[in-house]
């Protein structure tokens, strides 16, 4: 489905590269289980409409998504600030999420011990990513909703993933801005569909 992903250790050893081909068939369209996407005013034609785009427009969309994912990966490898809620509590922690250089794992850093991992989520195991803005409050733990103001709720995300036995796990985080929320959703969908369609190739 997606033909290439490589990680390079150049001047910046933390840099990750993702090569994203855009094809004309619907199988390459980034999505997760709910097939939902938050639209923004800056959106250009998305991968969903590639079948109706000209070759030039398809190439422009490929370049846009390539740049978006690469920029996201570079930042995420270093660490992106977020607010994390421990499952079953309304306690919020300022911490970071990261993606490893092989682009296989989404990692939530322990808020008390930055060198310790709080959550390790295989990207290929992600079942869905919910956003408060798109999916509404009923998808989220009520104690998390109650702990957030209206502005924070707009940036709230919940990642659902499974282990090797099929057991589901979830964790909630609040992004820094609505723009970073949208970028997280779009890029994680792309990385997720790549990881699920290319197991063991990295």
Phi, psi and omega in degrees: 000292171261129193271342185210143172210126179221151177243132183241143174252086179262224178297325177256107184290350181266000187282135177241143180239141179229123180260119189242104172280143176249117179254178185263355180268156188292342183293340182270001184286125179295131175199166169236192192303320182278348181054040181249151181214138177274123179275147175234160182294341182268003184299137167256172181310129186273175179297339180295335185254017186297332181294336181260003181269154173286164177305323179294319180291323177297319179294320178296322178292321177300315180296319180299311182292322177301312180295320181298312182291319179297317178295318178298315182297318179300315180292317185291329177297323179282329181122130179244130181293144178201171171252131183243138175249124175293140182303132177083004180228167174255015181280127181253143181230134172280122181208203179223151164249151181222162170237134180291163187294339176276357179061034180257334187229135168265123189240131174255124185281139176298124184294332179273331182229095185304336180275359183249141179275130176273314180224134172240114185245112174297126184299324179293341182267359180293127179266325181194157171231118181261144172238140179300321184296327184261322189258346178086171188285338185295341181278348189250154175301131184299328181292330177287315178301317182295334184274355186247144171279174184300319182293317179294325180299326179297339183254008184282136177229151173227124180259127179246127180218165183242155174267186184294340178267001179087003178288136184269141175231158179213155171210150183249141174217157177246123179285164182293325185209167176293329178294315179291330174298312181297319179295317178302312182299311184293315183289321179292328175297317179294312180296324180293312182292328175295311183298322182287334183263350181229055183295136173075011182266351184267000000 
